[in-house]
């Protein structure tokens, strides 16, 4: 099941770990980038549920984890969900130059 383990992303393990993405990181991203609060939508793949929600209109914006990793750890980072069924499985890794 590709959702439980990305065999094709095994090469990511060779890259240095920058850090895990936390709910606090997501909350800060929404506030800093959009002036919105963190929310979510119901979806089969929980890792992709996160959204930045506008308090007034209810409009939501999906979170680009690659951009979030760059914001947290610098431009030479990549994003990876270790398990698409787990919303807390996002990590950032340093890319090789």
C-alpha positions as CSV (number, residue, x, y, z in Angstrom):
1,X,0.0,0.0,0.0
2,X,1.7,3.2,-1.2
3,X,-0.1,5.2,1.5
4,X,1.8,3.3,4.3
5,X,5.3,3.5,2.9
6,X,6.7,5.3,-0.1
7,X,9.1,2.8,-1.5
8,X,10.0,5.2,-4.3
9,X,11.0,7.8,-1.8
10,X,13.6,5.6,-0.1
11,X,16.3,7.9,-1.5
12,X,14.9,10.6,0.8
13,X,16.4,8.7,3.7
14,X,19.8,9.4,2.4
15,X,19.2,13.2,2.8
16,X,19.8,14.9,6.1
17,X,16.8,15.4,8.3
18,X,16.0,19.0,8.8
19,X,13.1,18.3,11.2
20,X,9.5,17.3,11.6
21,X,6.6,19.7,10.8
22,X,4.5,20.3,13.9
23,X,1.0,21.7,14.3
24,X,2.6,24.8,15.8
25,X,4.6,25.3,12.6
26,X,1.4,25.0,10.5
27,X,-0.4,27.5,12.8
28,X,2.5,30.0,12.5
29,X,2.6,29.5,8.7
30,X,-1.1,30.3,8.3
31,X,-0.8,33.4,10.4
32,X,2.4,34.7,8.9
33,X,1.7,33.9,5.2
34,X,-2.1,34.4,5.0
35,X,-3.3,36.1,8.2
36,X,-5.5,33.1,8.7
37,X,-5.9,30.3,11.3
38,X,-5.1,26.6,10.9
39,X,-7.9,24.3,10.0
40,X,-8.5,21.1,8.0
41,X,-10.9,19.3,5.7
42,X,-12.0,15.7,5.9
43,X,-10.0,13.7,3.4
44,X,-9.0,10.1,2.9
45,X,-5.3,10.9,3.1
46,X,-5.0,12.7,6.4
47,X,-1.6,14.1,5.7
48,X,-3.2,16.4,3.1
49,X,-6.1,17.7,5.3
50,X,-4.3,20.9,6.6
51,X,-5.7,24.3,5.4
52,X,-5.3,27.9,6.3
53,X,-8.9,29.2,6.9
54,X,-10.1,32.8,6.6
55,X,-12.1,33.7,9.7
56,X,-14.6,35.9,7.9
57,X,-15.2,34.3,4.5
58,X,-14.4,30.7,5.5
59,X,-12.2,30.4,2.4
60,X,-9.4,27.9,2.7
61,X,-6.0,27.6,1.2
62,X,-4.1,24.4,1.0
63,X,-0.6,24.3,2.6
64,X,2.3,23.7,0.2
65,X,4.6,21.7,2.5
66,X,7.6,22.3,0.2
67,X,7.2,26.0,0.8
68,X,6.7,25.5,4.5
69,X,9.9,23.4,4.7
70,X,11.7,26.2,3.0
71,X,10.3,28.8,5.4
72,X,11.3,26.7,8.4
73,X,14.7,25.3,7.4
74,X,15.9,27.2,4.3
75,X,15.6,26.8,0.5
76,X,17.5,23.6,0.2
77,X,14.8,21.4,1.7
78,X,12.3,18.9,0.5
79,X,9.0,17.8,2.1
80,X,7.9,14.2,2.7
81,X,4.9,12.6,4.3
82,X,6.1,9.4,6.0
83,X,2.5,8.1,6.0
84,X,-0.3,9.7,4.0
85,X,-2.9,8.4,6.5
86,X,-1.2,10.3,9.4
87,X,-1.6,14.1,9.4
88,X,1.4,14.4,11.8
89,X,3.9,12.5,9.5
90,X,5.3,15.4,7.6
91,X,9.1,15.9,7.7
92,X,11.6,18.2,6.0
93,X,14.9,17.0,4.7
94,X,17.9,18.8,3.4
95,X,18.5,18.3,-0.3
96,X,22.0,17.7,-1.6
97,X,23.6,20.5,-3.6
